[in-house]
Amino acid sequence: MILSPIQLMRIVPRCPDEIAWTAGLNEALREFGIESKLQVAHLLAQLAHESTEFTRLVESLTYTSAGRILAVWPSRFWLPSPQQPTCPAGKRDARGFVRAPVLLASYVYAGRNGNGAESTSDGFRFRGRGPIQITGRSNYARCGQALGLPLIEQPDLLTDPDVGARAAAWYWTDRKIGPLADANDIEAVTRKINGGTHGIEDRRRYFQTAMRVLS
């Protein structure tokens, strides 16, 4: 299946450069053998949600309130309350991480997906990038090896349309998501990408749009 710029814009109207992304996606689909309409529609739906229609290619982790930080990571942070006036062991005061993306990412992503300790700042350096949000040192390394690119040394390469599209297609095939898409199981597809079903209704809407456009 070959995607046209007009089709892409109908699916993701906020895409900042439909020509570059269409070219990158078509090459990536060909390279990784993603051909069925169901797979392409599911992939585009997931990318549209993960990257906010290709407008957010680097995870910011800039939170403006301590309450929101606590809501996202309740097991890692604390805020004072009458019931719990002192910070429990193993948690951090969320107020110290407001508008502090380096500190936040380094802490919450430490020791995950191949990242080093908090002091290495791996969590920030290897935060989500690209339309599918490749995250963690080990995923950057594996993706870079598969694509023949120095992603550990140059992580921002994932924001390039050609590289970002190839990385997304690599992740799709590496995680064996294609058969789940061909079975039209959007929840299973989402779990493979997100780890849960966050934003499932938004992803479903993009999928339904993609199916109409690709038909």
Buried (B, 14 or more C-beta within 10 A) or exposed (E): BEBEBEBBBBBBEEBEEBEBBBBBBBBBBEBBEBEEBBBBBBBBBBBBBBBEBBEEBBBEBEBEEBBEBBEBBEEBBBBEEEEEEEBEEEBBBBBEBBEBBBBBBBBBBBEBBBBBEBEBBBBBBBBBBBBBBBBBBEBBBBBBEBBEBEBBEEBEBBBBBBBBBBBBBBBBBEEEBBEBBEEEBBEBBBBBBBEEEEBBEEBBBBBEBBBEBBE
